[in-house]
Amino acid sequence: MTEVSTGTVRELLGLAPQCPRETVLGTARAEGHKLAATLLSLWAAEGAELTAAQARELAACRERIDDYRQFWDGLHKLAPETYLLKGMTVAALYPPGILRSAGDLDVVCPHYRDFWACARHLAETGWELEALTFGPARAGDSLPHHLMAEFRRPSATGEPYAVGLVTAEIVTDVRRPAWQLARPVRSPLAASAVALVAERWERPFRSRDLLDLMLLLGELDRQELAQVAADLARTGLLPQWREAMRRIARLGWSPPATVPAPGAAVVRARLLRAAGALRRWSSPVRLLAAAAQAGVEEQAGRLADTASDLLHRWAGPRRALAAGVPLFAVPLDGAPGPEWRLDDVGRQLVARTPIGSFLLVCGAARQEWLDEASGGAPSATEREL
């Protein structure tokens, strides 16, 4: 099993033993590492003297982690089938007293009832809904659509607390359908290993990712490792897995267990992902959606507005969702309901949920769409999910 020590951190940072401590800590804070909390807690455990600023930073990290534990306890009591992805699941593998920094909580909700129970709890306890997305599911998934919500809450340190609720484990790009891993959920550790590898679709691997993977591989039993292998193959993540294993090997580390990534399987995964991208871009609905989503991503311009308008009027939100396009929720006036459903209100699609009503759009929403959705009555094509 990998040792979590100051020597391990220096290896990950690529720094010599004689490197000054301030340089080591500054490097550990960098986006490509995210190891400052781990390093400070290791120094404290070794009895090293911390500066006043370092002691305050370490105390703030501990407080943040303790707060997240309380948030998670409340959610898990409410929805026992939910589980944490990465984050605190991996942090539990660190030695006692050694910290893994906590940016947010990723809460996987296998069922809609879990998702809305957690969302309602957060909304009623001071959390602000930042984003709510209704996404397409893949063939064979246990749910007809996937839901993603992000909640935020202020903190004393300036960096807000964040909780993400998802019905699928891998949500790296809103332009692609999410990936739901094995159901029923057998192992949060196995799911976390696959989700860590999937981060490579968004950014280069961090040093902390490599440490986390080593710790996870030291805990997985044969069945869990087989589940990792199956999920890597199904999601097309074998190229990213091989890259992570090569990065680990360059550190001189030997994983306690691994999953084979033959060259032919890696090439096939890359070809299938490229073919999937071509299929997506061959759809006029998806092409318009990509342009419209630029407006949601704060790159709005005439093209984004025109694409959003055309897509909404020509295809409509239901057709867009069926074509694999995610829909973004815009709040409307309306009391929360006990269940959730999608209503056709005139030409608009409205989600009635336990945390309120929302207009569903592919891009920027026009005021007349909001007015129609707020004032119209549900049509005869109302559908409950």
DRENLUMMAR-435837 format. One record per atom (N, C-alpha, C): x, y, z. Coordinates in steps of 0.2 Angstrom, whole numbers, plus 5000, padded with zeros to 4 digits. Example, Ala and Ser with C-alpha at 12.3 -4.5 7.8 and 13.67 -1.06 7.14 Angstrom:
506649725039;506249785039;506649845039;506449895035;506849955036;506450005039;
! end
This chain:
500449945000;500050005000;500450065000;500250114996;500650174996;500650215003;501250235004;501350275011;501150355009;500750385013;500650455013;501050485018;501650515015;502150545019;502450605016;502850645019;503150705016;503550685010;503850625011;504250605005;503850584999;503250555000;502850544995;502550604991;502450664995;502250724992;502750754988;503350754991;503950784987;504050744980;503950684980;504050644974;503450664969;502850674972;502350694967;502450764965;502750804969;502850874967;503550884962;503950834962;504550834959;505050874961;505050884968;505550924972;506050884976;506650914976;507250884980;507150894987;507450844991;507350854998;507550915001;508050954998;508351015001;507951074999;507451064995;507051124993;506751154999;506751224999;506451265005;505751245006;505551245012;504851225014;504351275011;504451335010;503951385007;503851365000;504451344997;504351324990;503951264989;504051214993;503751154993;502951164994;502751204999;502051225000;501751264995;502151314992;501851344986;501751304980;502151254979;502051204973;501451164975;501451144981;500851094983;500151134982;500151194983;499551234982;499251234975;499751224970;499551234963;499051194961;498651214956;498151184953;498251114950;498851104948;499051034946;499250984951;499251014957;499450964963;498850954968;498651014971;498051014976;498250974982;498850984985;499150944990;499350984996;499151044996;499351095002;499051065009;498451045009;498151025015;498450955018;498650915013;498950855015;499650865017;500050915014;500750925016;500750965023;500251015024;500251045031;500050995036;499550955035;499350905040;499950855042;500350835037;500950795038;501450825042;501550885040;502050925044;501850935052;501250945053;500950945060;501050885063;500850825060;500950765063;501650745064;502150765061;502850755062;503150795067;502650845070;502950895075;503350955072;503250965066;503651025063;503251085065;503651135066;503351205068;503051235062;502451255063;502051295057;502051365059;502151405054;502051475055;501351495057;501151555059;500551565061;500051565055;500251585049;499851585043;499651515041;500251465042;500151395040;499651365045;499751385051;499251355056;498551375055;498451435053;497751455052;497451425045;497951415040;497651375034;497551305036;497951275040;497751205042;497151195046;497051245050;496451245054;495751255050;495851305045;495251315041;495151255036;495651215034;495551155030;495151105035;495351095041;495051045045;494351065047;494251135048;493551155049;493051145043;493351155037;492951145031;492751065030;493251025031;493150955031;492650935036;492650955042;492250935047;491450965045;491451025042;490851045040;490551005034;490950985030;490650935024;490450875027;490750845032;490550785036;489850795038;489750845042;489050865044;488550865039;488750905033;488250905028;488050835025;488650795024;488550735021;488050685026;488250695033;487850655037;487050665037;486950735036;486250755035;485950725029;486250725023;486050705017;485950625017;486450595020;486450515020;485850485024;485750525030;485150505034;484550505030;484450555026;483850565022;483850525017;484350505013;484350465007;484950415008;484850355012;485350305013;485650275007;485350275001;485650244996;486050284992;486150344994;486650394991;487350374993;487850394989;488550384991;488950444988;489550454991;489950504989;490450474984;490650514979;491050494974;491750534975;492250504975;492950534976;492950574983;493250634983;493150674989;493250634996;492750635000;492850605007;492850525006;492650495001;492750425000;493450405000;493850444996;494550434995;494950455002;494650515005;495050545011;495050495016;494550445017;494450395022;495050355022;495450345016;495950305015;496650335017;496650405018;497250435021;497350415028;497950415031;498050405038;497750445042;497550425048;497150465053;497550535054;497150585054;497450655055;497750685049;497850645043;498150675037;497550695033;497550755030;496950785027;497050775019;496450765016;496450775009;495950835008;496150885004;495750945004;495050935001;494550975003;493850965001;493651024998;493551014991;493251074987;492551074987;492251014986;491551004986;491350934988;490650924988;490450854989;490050834982;490250774980;489950744974;489450684977;488850694976;488350654979;488050614974;488050544973;487750514968;487050484971;486550504967;485850484969;485650434964;485650364966;485450314961;484650324959;484250354963;483550354961;483350424962;482850444958;482550514958;482350534965;482050484969;481750504975;482350524980;482950494979;483550514983;483750584980;483750594974;483950664971;483550714974;482850714974;482450764976;482450774983;482450714987;482550724994;483150764996;483650754993;484250794995;484250864992;483950874986;483850944984;483450984988;482850954990;482350984995;482751005001;483050955004;483450965011;483951025010;484351025005;484751085004;484451155003;483951154999;483551214997;483251235004;483051195008;482651215015;483151235020;483851225019;484351235024;484851285023;484651335018;485051385017;485551385011;485451335007;485851325001;485551354995;485951384991;485651414985;485751374979;485251364975;485351324969;485651364963;486251334961;486651374956;486551344949;486351284948;486251254942;485851194942;485351184938;485051124937;484951104930;485151034928;485151014922;484850944921;484450944916;484050884914;484450854908;484750794908;485150774903;484950704900;485150684894;484950624891;485250564895;484950504894;485250444897;485450404891;485850354893;486150304888;485750244888;485750204882;485350144882;485550094888;485150064891;485250024897;485350054903;485350124904;485350154910;484750144914;484750154921;484150134925;483650184925;483850244923;483350304923;483250334916;482650364914;482550384907;482950454906;483050494911;483450554910;483950554916;484450594916;484950604921;484850674924;484950684930;484850754933;485450774937;485650834936;486250864939;486050924942;486250934949;486151004952;486751024956;486851084956;487351114960;487151164965;487251154971;487051204977;487651234980;487651294982;488151334985;487951364992;488451374996;488251405002;488951445005;488851505007;489451545009;489851515015;490451525015;490851495020;491251555023;491551545029;491951595032;492651615029;492851565025;493551575022;493451605015;492851625013;492851655006;492651605000;492951545001;492751494996;492151464998;491551464994;490951444996;490951364996;490551335001;490351265001;490051244994;490151184992;489751164986;489551094986;488951074984;488751014984;488450994977;488650944974;488350924968;487950864968;487350864966;486950804966;486950774959;487050714958;487050684951;486650614951;486350594946;486050524945;486550484941;487050504938;487550464935;488250494937;488750444937;489350454941;489850504937;489850494930;490350534926;489950584922;490050644924;489750704921;490250754919;490650744914;491250784913;491150834907;490550834903;490450874898;489750874896;489350934897;488650944896;488450924889;488950924884;488750914877;488750844876;488950794881;488950724880;488450694885;488050644884;487650614889;488150584895;487850594901;488250564906;488350494906;488850464910;488950394910;488750364917;488250324917;488050294923;488450224924;488750214930;489150154931;488750104933;489050044935;488649984937;488049994942;487549964940;486949964945;486749894946;486549874952;486549914958;487249934960;487349984964;488050014966;488349964971;488849934969;489249884973;489749914977;490149964974;490749984978;490850064976;490750104981;490950174980;491650184978;492150144981;492850144980;492950134972;492650074969;492750064962;492450114958;491850144960;491650204956;492050264956;492350274962;492750334963;493450324959;493650264958;494250254954;494150274947;493550244944;493350264937;493250334936;492950364941;492750444940;493350484941;493850464945;494550494945;494850494938;494850434935;495150434928;494750474923;494050474924;493650514919;493850594920;494150614925;494350684926;494850704920;495150654917;495650674912;495250694905;494650684905;494250714899;494150784900;494250814906;494250884907;494850924908;495350884911;496050924912;496550864913;497150894913;497750844915;497650814922;497950754923;497950724929;498350764934;498050774940;498450814945;498850754949;499350784953;499750734957;499250704962;498850734965;498350704970;497950644967;497750654960;497450604957;497850534957;498450544956;498950484956;498950454963;499050494968;499050464975;498350434976;497850464975;497150434976;497050374973;497250364966;497250304963;497650244966;498250264968;498650214972;498250184978;498050234982;497650214988;497050174987;496650194981;496050154980;496250084977;496750074973;497050014971;497249964976;497449994982;497649954988;497049934992;496449954990;495849934994;495449894990;495449894984;494949854980;495049784980;494549744981;494649674981;494549644973;494549584972;494449554965;493849574962;493249574965;492649594962;492649664961;492849704965;492849774964;493349794958;493949764958;494349774952;494049754945;493649694946;493349674939;492749724937;492449754942;491949814941;492349874938;492949894940;493249944937;493449924930;493649864929;493849844922;493249854917;492649824920;492049834916;491849904914;491849944919;491650014918;492150054914;492850044915;493250074910;493150054903;493049994902;492949974895;492350004892;491749994896;491150024894;491150094892;491450134896;491450204896;492050234891;492450184888;492950214884;493550244887;493650224894;494150264897;494850224898;494950174894;495550134894;496150174892;496150224887;496650264886;496850314892;496450334895;496550384901;496850334907;496550274908;496850234913;497550214911;497750204905;498450184904;498850244905;498650304903;499050364904;499150374912;498650364916;498750364923;499250314926;499150254923;499650204926;500350214924;500450244918;501150264915;501450324920;500950364921;501250424926;501450394933;501050344935;501250314942;501850274941;501950244935;502650204934;503250254934;503150304931;503650354930;503950384937;503450374942;503650394949;504050344953;504050284949;504450224952;503950184957;503350204957;502850164961;502550104957;502350054961;502049994958;501349984961;500849994957;500149984960;500049914962;499749914968;499649844971;499149804967;498749834962;498349794958;498249844952;498049814946;497849854941;497449824936;497249854930;496749834925;497149834919;497249784915;497549784909;497249824904;497749864900;497449904895;497849894888;497649834885;498049814879;498049874874;498549874870;498549924864;497949924860;497749864858;497149864853;496549894856;496449874863;495849904866;495849974867;496450004868;496550074869;496350114862;496650084857;496550114850;495750104849;495450054850;494750044849;494350094853;494550104859;494150154863;494250224860;494850244858;494950304855;494550314848;494450264844;494150264838;493350274839;493150234844;492450234846;492250304849;492650334853;492550404855;492550454849;492950444845;492950494839;492350484834;492150424834;491550404830;490950434833;490950434840;490350464843;490350534842;490950564842;490950644841;490650654834;490850614829;490650634823;489850624822;489650574825;488850564825;488550624828;488750644834;488450704837;488450764833;489050774830;489050834826;488750834819;488550764817;488150764811;487450774812;487150784818;486450804820;486350874820;485950904815;485850974815;485551004822;485150964826;484950984832;485550994837;486050944837;486550954841;487051004839;487051024833;487551074831;487251144833;486551154833;486251214835;486351214843;486251154846;486351154853;487051184855;487551164852;488251184854;488251254853;488051284848;488051354847;487651394853;487051364854;486651394859;486951394866;487251334868;487551334874;488151374875;488451404870;488951454871;488651514875;488051534874;487651584878;487651564885;487551504887;487451484894;488151484897;488651474893;489351474896;489651544895;489251604895;489451674896;489851694890;489751664884;490051684878;489551704873;488951734876;488351744872;488551804866;488251794861;488251844855;487651824851;487651864845;487151854841;487051784838;487551744837;487551674835;487251634840;487451644846;487151604852;486451614852;486251674852;485551694853;485051664848;485351674841;484951654836;484951574836;485451544838;485451464838;484951444843;484951474849;484451454854;483751464852;483651524849;482951534847;482751484842;483151474837;482951424831;482851354834;483351334838;483251274841;482651264845;482451314849;481851314853;481251314849;481251354844;480551354840;480551294835;481151274832;481051224827;481051154829;481551134834;481551074837;481151064843;481151114847;480751104853;481251074859;481051084865;481551054870;481450974871;480850954870;480750874870;481150844865;481150864859;481550834853;482250844854;482450904857;483150914859;483450864864;483050854869;483250804874;483250734871;482850714867;482850654864;483450644859;483650694857;484250694852;484950694856;484850694863;485450694867;485750764869;485350814869;485450884871;485250894878;485650914882;485450934889;485050994889;484550994894;484151054895;484351094902;484351154902;484551194908;483951224911;483851224917;483251244921;483351314923;482751354921;482751424923;482151434928;482251454934;481751454939;481151494937;480551474938;479851504937;479551514944;479051554944;478651554950;478151494950;478151464956;477751404957;477951364963;477451344966;477551304973;477851234971;478251214976;478551144975;477951094975;478151034972;477650984972;477950924976;477450874977;477750814980;478150764976;478050764969;478350724964;478650774959;478950744954;479250784948;478950754942;478850804937;478650784931;478750834926;478750824919;478850874914;478150884911;477950954911;477350974908;477551014901;477151004896;477051044890;476651104891;476851164892;476451224893;476551264887;475951264882;476051294876;476651264872;477051304870;477651274866;478251264871;478151274877;478751264882;478651204886;479251184888;479351124893;479551144900;479051124904;479151154911;479251084916;479751094920;479851044925;479551064932;479051024934;478751034941;479150984946;479451014951;479850974955;479750994962;480050954967;479950964974;480351024976;480651064972;481051124974;480751184970;480251174966;479951224962;479851204955;479651254951;479551244944;480051284940;480251254934;480851274930;480651264922;480751324919;480751314911;481351284909;481351234904;481951194902;482051224895;482751244894;482951274888;483651244886;483751254880;484451234877;484951284878;484751344878;485251404879;484951454882;485051514880;484851574884;484051574883;483651594888;482951594888;482751664886;482251664882;481851734880;481351744886;481251814887;480651834892;480051804890;479851804883;479151784881;479051704883;479651664882;479551594884;479451594892;479751634896;479651634903;478951654904;478651704901;477951724902;477451674900;477651634894;477151584892;477151524897;477751504899;477851454904;477451464911;477551534913;477251554919;476451554919;476251574913;475551594913;475051544910;475351494906;474951444903;474751384907;474251344905;474051284909;474351224905;474551174909;474751114906;474351084900;474651064895;474251034889;474150964890;473750934885;473550864886;474050814886;474650844883;475250794882;475650794889;475350814894;475750814901;476050744902;476650734904;476950674905;477250674912;477150614916;477450614922;478050564922;478550574925;479150534925;479250494932;
! end
